Amino acid sequence: MKHFIKLIAVTSIVAFLSGCTGHVYNNERNCSYDYFLHPDVSISKVIGGCGPVANHK
């Protein structure tokens, strides 16, 4: 039973983290960056590397 609980926990964590990644383009679509948990927490967004971004998709 212990192994089953560990398996469920690891699977849940991996599913959560993989669902929180993405790719964002700027308004001109000539620059993009990847983010891990949320686009506003990305280092590229913080330093303004791509300028204003389009809708998160």
C-alpha positions as CSV (number, residue, x, y, z in Angstrom):
1,M,0.0,0.0,0.0
2,K,2.9,2.4,0.7
3,H,4.3,2.0,-2.8
4,F,0.8,2.7,-4.3
5,I,0.5,5.9,-2.3
6,K,4.0,7.0,-3.4
7,L,3.2,6.2,-7.0
8,I,0.0,8.3,-6.9
9,A,1.9,11.2,-5.2
10,V,4.7,11.2,-7.9
11,T,2.2,10.9,-10.7
12,S,0.1,13.8,-9.3
13,I,3.2,16.0,-9.0
14,V,4.4,15.3,-12.5
15,A,0.9,15.9,-13.9
16,F,0.6,19.2,-12.1
17,L,4.0,20.5,-13.2
18,S,3.6,19.4,-16.8
19,G,0.3,21.2,-17.0
20,C,1.8,24.5,-15.8
21,T,4.3,25.1,-18.6
22,G,3.7,27.0,-21.8
23,H,5.0,29.3,-24.5
24,V,4.1,33.0,-25.0
25,Y,4.7,35.3,-28.0
26,N,4.8,39.0,-28.0
27,N,2.3,41.2,-29.8
28,E,4.4,41.3,-33.0
29,R,4.9,37.5,-32.9
30,N,8.7,38.0,-33.5
31,C,9.8,37.0,-30.0
32,S,8.7,34.3,-27.6
33,Y,9.6,32.7,-24.3
34,D,8.8,29.6,-22.3
35,Y,7.5,29.7,-18.8
36,F,7.4,27.1,-16.1
37,L,4.5,27.9,-13.7
38,H,3.0,31.2,-14.8
39,P,4.0,33.7,-17.6
40,D,4.2,36.6,-15.2
41,V,6.8,34.8,-13.1
42,S,9.1,34.1,-16.0
43,I,12.5,35.8,-16.0
44,S,12.0,36.9,-19.6
45,K,8.7,38.6,-18.6
46,V,10.3,40.3,-15.5
47,I,13.2,41.8,-17.5
48,G,10.9,42.7,-20.4
49,G,12.9,40.8,-23.0
50,C,10.1,40.5,-25.5
51,G,8.0,43.6,-24.7
52,P,4.2,43.3,-24.2
53,V,2.9,39.8,-24.8
54,A,-0.2,38.7,-26.6
55,N,-2.9,36.5,-25.0
56,H,-1.4,33.5,-23.2
57,K,-1.6,30.6,-25.7
